[in-house]
Amino acid sequence: MADLIVGLIVLVAVALVVKKIRKNKKNGSSCSGCSGCSKSCSSRV
């Protein structure tokens, strides 16, 4: 049962990351918004 819950949490997290990346690409930015990245959304206008 615990494995199922952990698996669902991981699945939801991956889905949210993919959704954010797709949204950013739709808006014309290739940045996924990582706070520690040296290119931290420098492509946004």
C-alpha positions in Angstrom: 0.0 0.0 0.0 2.8 2.4 0.9 4.5 1.7 -2.5 1.3 2.6 -4.3 1.1 6.0 -2.4 4.8 6.8 -3.1 4.3 5.9 -6.7 1.3 8.1 -7.1 3.2 11.0 -5.5 6.1 10.6 -7.9 3.7 10.4 -10.8 2.0 13.6 -9.8 5.3 15.4 -9.4 6.5 14.3 -12.8 3.2 15.4 -14.4 3.5 18.8 -12.8 7.0 19.3 -14.1 6.0 18.3 -17.6 3.0 20.6 -17.5 5.2 23.5 -16.4 7.8 22.9 -19.2 5.0 22.7 -21.8 3.5 25.9 -20.5 6.8 27.7 -20.7 7.5 26.4 -24.2 4.0 27.6 -25.3 4.9 31.1 -23.9 8.1 31.1 -26.0 10.5 30.3 -23.2 12.6 27.2 -23.0 13.4 27.8 -19.3 11.7 25.5 -16.8 12.2 27.9 -14.0 14.8 26.1 -11.9 15.9 28.4 -9.1 19.5 27.2 -9.0 20.1 27.3 -12.7 22.7 29.8 -14.0 20.4 30.5 -17.0 17.5 31.1 -14.6 14.9 32.3 -17.1 17.2 34.7 -18.9 15.4 33.9 -22.1 12.2 35.6 -21.0 11.5 39.1 -22.4 
